[in-house]
Amino acid sequence: MCETMFGNTGKIAAAIADGMADGADVTLTNVVDAPAELPATVDLLVVGGPTHAFSMSRVGTRRTAAERGGAFTDVPGGIREWLEALPPPKTRMSFAGFDTRVDMPLLPGAASRAATKLARKHGFDVLDPASFLVEGYEGPLVEGQLELARDWGHGLTEQLAG
Ligand SMILES: Cc1cc2nc3c(=O)[nH]c(=O)nc-3n(C[C@H](O)[C@H](O)[C@H](O)COP(=O)(O)O)c2cc1C
């Protein structure tokens, strides 16, 4: 499940889904179309979004992104709002968060870490999050990130199997 304003996180999500598809049945959804409740058959929930202001996006940061040419996906909200509203899973379910962020090592914070914290609070078994890099706010992705995303996706299914 992903949120994307300029398309970069969407491309990473597709590469992750591709990497997972070898070992799992994968459904890729945009947050705009995501169901309010998860089917009990889900073993692993993978959620990603852009890092905005050191964390997951908020209505104000999405508005800023829209002013810079991004899609305005404010109804029904971003991954923060979706995760906050998600009922705790009734069965054992794993969670893996990912994000995109600019390639600046000194800039702290990542949407995936905030999402993982929220998922842990909800009772998910959380796996290590991952960040993928963009060159600037609008992108493009730094070279090699799609391959890293595919590998990370593949690794997730291996962790589940193990
Ligand atoms: C309002 C706003 C705030 C941002 N804040 C951060 C930040 O704190 N750290 C960071 O690494 N990137 C930041 N970025 C860059 C985003 O991470 C980047 O736009 C995103 O990875 C692109 O993904 P998308 O194409 O899926 O929207 C920010 C971008 C916007 C629009």
The ligand as an SDF file (V2000), in Angstrom:
LIG
                    3D

 31 33  0  0  0  0  0  0  0  0999 V2000
    6.4390   19.4250    2.1010 C   0  0  0  0  0  0  0  0  0  0  0  0
    7.5700   18.4740    1.8980 C   0  0  0  0  0  0  0  0  0  0  0  0
    8.4200   18.1790    2.9580 C   0  0  0  0  0  0  0  0  0  0  0  0
    9.4910   17.2940    2.7730 C   0  0  0  0  0  0  0  0  0  0  0  0
   10.2930   16.9850    3.8460 N   0  0  0  0  0  0  0  0  0  0  0  0
   11.2990   16.0900    3.6790 C   0  0  0  0  0  0  0  0  0  0  0  0
   12.1070   15.7040    4.7930 C   0  0  0  0  0  0  0  0  0  0  0  0
   11.9270   16.1210    5.9230 O   0  0  0  0  0  0  0  0  0  0  0  0
   13.1100   14.8040    4.5840 N   0  0  0  0  0  0  0  0  0  0  0  0
   13.3420   14.2820    3.3390 C   0  0  0  0  0  0  0  0  0  0  0  0
   14.2650   13.4650    3.2260 O   0  0  0  0  0  0  0  0  0  0  0  0
   12.5830   14.6100    2.2610 N   0  0  0  0  0  0  0  0  0  0  0  0
   11.5770   15.5050    2.4040 C   0  0  0  0  0  0  0  0  0  0  0  0
   10.7920   15.8410    1.3290 N   0  0  0  0  0  0  0  0  0  0  0  0
   11.0390   15.2110    0.0240 C   0  0  0  0  0  0  0  0  0  0  0  0
   10.1200   14.0240   -0.1610 C   0  0  0  0  0  0  0  0  0  0  0  0
   10.5820   12.9510    0.6000 O   0  0  0  0  0  0  0  0  0  0  0  0
    9.9980   13.6810   -1.6420 C   0  0  0  0  0  0  0  0  0  0  0  0
    9.2020   14.6760   -2.2340 O   0  0  0  0  0  0  0  0  0  0  0  0
    9.3800   12.3090   -1.8280 C   0  0  0  0  0  0  0  0  0  0  0  0
   10.3030   11.3010   -1.4990 O   0  0  0  0  0  0  0  0  0  0  0  0
    8.9140   12.0820   -3.2410 C   0  0  0  0  0  0  0  0  0  0  0  0
    8.0520   10.9690   -3.2180 O   0  0  0  0  0  0  0  0  0  0  0  0
    6.7250   10.9400   -4.0980 P   0  0  0  0  0  0  0  0  0  0  0  0
    7.1600   11.1950   -5.5250 O   0  0  0  0  0  0  0  0  0  0  0  0
    6.1940    9.5680   -3.9340 O   0  0  0  0  0  0  0  0  0  0  0  0
    5.7960   11.9810   -3.6050 O   0  0  0  0  0  0  0  0  0  0  0  0
    9.7210   16.7080    1.4930 C   0  0  0  0  0  0  0  0  0  0  0  0
    8.8520   17.0210    0.4330 C   0  0  0  0  0  0  0  0  0  0  0  0
    7.7810   17.8710    0.6220 C   0  0  0  0  0  0  0  0  0  0  0  0
    6.8550   18.1650   -0.5310 C   0  0  0  0  0  0  0  0  0  0  0  0
  1  2  1  0
  2  3  1  0
  2 30  2  0
  3  4  2  0
  4  5  1  0
  4 28  1  0
  5  6  2  0
  6  7  1  0
  6 13  1  0
  7  8  2  0
  7  9  1  0
  9 10  1  0
 10 11  2  0
 10 12  1  0
 12 13  2  0
 13 14  1  0
 14 15  1  0
 14 28  1  0
 15 16  1  0
 16 17  1  0
 16 18  1  0
 18 19  1  0
 18 20  1  0
 20 21  1  0
 20 22  1  0
 22 23  1  0
 23 24  1  0
 24 25  2  0
 24 26  1  0
 24 27  1  0
 28 29  2  0
 29 30  1  0
 30 31  1  0
M  END
$$$$
